[in-house]
């Protein structure tokens, strides 16, 4: 250990290969961030102000929108500032803080998507018991449970990562802090960290995914038993937005974390991570707005009301 230099500051290498394009990157990611904030904030406002959206599905959608706002706000402002900084650094403490909020949001979103699948399962497979099962108290408990899962998972990872000593290098081939990258830079024993990472991936990542899969198998099975094609279309239309969000989220997550560790350039790695961490939260409100009749009607009502006030 005597010859090791302990590192307290890390350097982000993401987008460093194209300094001449930094202004363009800044404008693109600023636009994406602005759309994400506006879209998700609009969902929050619509659900709060329109009584027709005061249902369990939209209550969970509010939580999802809030998670997406927090998720992007943890990474994008730092990344945008770094485009104009000659040295794109972050302190080790700052890196751990960023890691804590990122893992909290990612874990919460995984569990929340599973809860939203359960909501659709109850609505379609047990419609007569929907009101009693998905009552306000139950919905609040489920939402709190999703946040507790995210926080607990994040706290464990953060404490384990904070105990590591980074000494191999201070360069992160990324634009934000991530556990696998920090484990590669550590000269401490990372076996416990890796074991916990695999366990958490199974509990917080894979388990909700399997739960969603089983829920939709049951949902589709129930829908196919409906006699009228109109009834089948109506039932399935209540699930399409959530299903698309789930497919996009897990496809991006799988592509980001389960691709080969070698064979990709820094540019490709950065692009894939951008799609997962920045583009996905932007797409969620767009998917729900375009695919959901109630959200579109609520948006139209709000715009109509706004125009009336302007006329008056």
N, C-alpha and C positions, 0 to 999 in steps of 0.2 A: 504493500500500500504506500510505501514511502515515495515512489516515483510518480504517483498519480496526482493529477491536478484536478481538484474538485471544482465543478462548474456551477456558477450561480446565475449565469445569463445565457439564454439560448437565442439562436439566430434562425429566423424563418427563411427557407430557400424557395418557397413557392412563388412562381412567376418571376424568379430572379434571372431566368435565361433570356428574358425579352424586356430589358429596361426601356427600349424605345417604344414599347406598346403599353407602358404603365398608365398613361393618361386614358387610353382606350379601355383598358381593363377597369380602371377606376370608374369610368362613366357607365360601363356595362353592369358592373356589380352594384353601383349606387342605384341604378334603375331597378335592378332585380330586388334589392333591399327595400326600396321605396314601394314597389308593387306588393311585396310581402307584407310590409307594415300596413299599407292602405287596405289591402284585401282582407287580412285577418282582423284588423280593427273594425272594418265594415261588418264582418260577420258578427263580431261581438256586439256592435251597436244594434244591428238588425234584430238579433235574438233578444236583446234586452228591451227593445222598444215595441216590437210587434208581438201581440199576445197570441197570434196563431202559431208562433214559433216557440211558445213556452211548453215544450214537450221534452221528454228524456233525450231523444235523438239530438236535438239542437242544444240541450244543456251540455251534452258530451262534446258536441262540435265546438262550443264556446271554449271548453277546456283545451281542445285540440288546437284551436286558433291561438290561445294564450301560450301554449307550449311552443308553437312555431315561432311566435314573436320573440320569446325568450331565447329559443335555440339559435336563430340567426343573429340576434343582438349580442350574443356571447362571442361570435367570431367575426362577423362582417365589419363592424366599426373599427376593430383593431387592424384588420386586413386593409381597409380603405385608407387608414392613416399611414400604414406602412408603405403604400405606393409612393408617398412623398418623403419618406425618410431614407437617408443614405444607408443607415444601418437598421435593418428590420429585426430588432431585438425584443425580447420579453424576459423579465426576471423569472427565476425558477418558481418563486412564490406566485407570481402572476400566471404562470403556466399551469400550476396546480389549481389555482382558482378557476381558470378557464375550463380546465378539465372537469372540475366538480360540477359546474353548471351544464356543461355539454352532456355529461353522462346522466345527470338528473333528468334533463329534457328528453334524451333519447330513450331512457328506460321508461319514463312516464308515458311517452308516446306509444311504445310497444304495448304496454298494458292497457292503455286507453283505447287503442284500436281493437283489442280483444273484447273489451267491455262494450264497445259500440257494435261489435258483431253479435254479442249476446243480446243486446237490445233489439237488434233486427230479428234474431232467432225467436225471441219471446213474442214480438209483434206479429210474426208470420205463422209460427208453429203453435202458439198458445194465445191467440188474439183475445179470447174471452177473459183471460187472467192477466192480460197486459197491465191494466191500471193498478191492480193490487200488487203485482210483482215489481213493476218499475215505478213505484211511488216515489215521492220527493225525497223521503228519508233514505230509501234504498239507493237512489241515484247519487245523493251526496256521499254516502258511505263508499260507493264504488269509485267516485271521483277522488276522494281522499285516499282510498286504497292505492289507486294508480300513482298518485304523487308520493305516497309513502314508499312504494316499491322503488320508484326512481331515486328518491332521496337516500334510502338505505343502501341500495346498490352503489350509488355514487360515493357515499361516505366511506364504504369499505374500500373501494378502488382508490379513492383519493388518499386515504391514510396509508395504504400499502405503497402507493406510488411516491408519496412524500418521504417515506422512509428510505427510498433508494438513493444511492449516490451516483450522480451522473458525472462521468469522468472521461469517457472514450472520445467524445466530441461534443461540441456545443451547437452543431448544425442540425436543424429539423427539416427534412425534405417535404415541407408542408407549409400551409399558411395558418395553421392552428395546432394546438397541442393535442396529442392523442396517445393513449397508453402503449400500443405496440411500438411506436417510435421511441418513446422514452425508455422502454425496456431494452431496446437495441443499444441505447447510449449508456446504459448503466453498467457499472463494474461490480455491483452487488449481486447476491444470489437472487435470481428472479423466479425461482421455481414455484414459490407460494403465489406470487403475482400471476403467473401463467395459469396455475391450477384454478385460482379464483376467477380469472378471466374466462376460462372455459366453462366453469360452473355457472357463472353469471350469464354467459351466452346461451346456455341451455335453459336456464330458469326465466330470464327476462327477455331473451330474444326468440329462442326456438319454441318454448312452451306457449306463449301467446299466439305464435304463428300457427301451431298445430291446433290450438283451440279455435282459431278463426276458420281454419280449414274444415274441421269437424262441424262447426256451426253452419257453414255454407253448404256442406254436403246435406245436412238435415234441412236447411232452408230450401235448397233446390229440389230436394225430394218432395217436400211439402207443396211447393209451387207447381210441380209437374202433376200433382194429384187434383189440382183445381180444374174443373170442367171447362169453363169458358176461357178462350184465348185472351179476352179483354181482362179477365180477372188475373190470369197469369202475368200478363204484361204489367198491370197495375201493381201487383205484389212485388215483382222483380224490380220495378222502377224505384221502389223505396230503398233498394239495396245497392243499386249500381254506383252511386257516388262513393259510398264507403268502400265498395269492392275495388274500384279503380284506385282510390287513395292507398289501400292496403297493398295492391299489386305494385304500384309505383314505389312506395316506401320500402317494401321488402326486396324488390328487385335491385334498387339502388344500394341498399344496405349490404346485400349479398355480393353485389359486384364490387363494392368498395372494400369489404373486409375479407372476402374469400377468394380474391383473385390471386394468381401466383405472386410470390414475394419478389421474384426477379423477372427481368424481361421487359419491364415497362420503363419508359423514360420519366424524368421528373415532370415534364409537361403533361404526359398522359395521367400520371398519378394525381397531379394537381387538378386536372380537368375532371376526373372521376370523382374526387372528393368534393369538388365544387358542386357537381350535380347532386350528390347525396345531401350535403350540408346546407346548400344555399337555394338550389332550384326546387327541391322537393317541398319545402315550406311555402314557397311562392305558388306552387301548383295546387295545393290543397284547397284554398278558398276559391280558386278559379274553377276547379272540378265541381265543387259543391254549388257554385253559382250557376254554372252552365247546365249542369245535369239535374238540378233540383227545382221543381216547379214552385214550391213554397218560398224558397229563398228569392227566386226571380220576382215573384208577386210582391214579397215584402219590400224588395228593392224598388220596384216600380211605384209602390204606395208611398215610400219615403220620398222619392224624387218628385212625385205628384204633389205631395204635401209641401215640399220645399218650394216648388214653383208657385203654389197658391199663396204662400207667405210673401214671395217676391212681388207678386201682382198687387197684393194688399199694401 
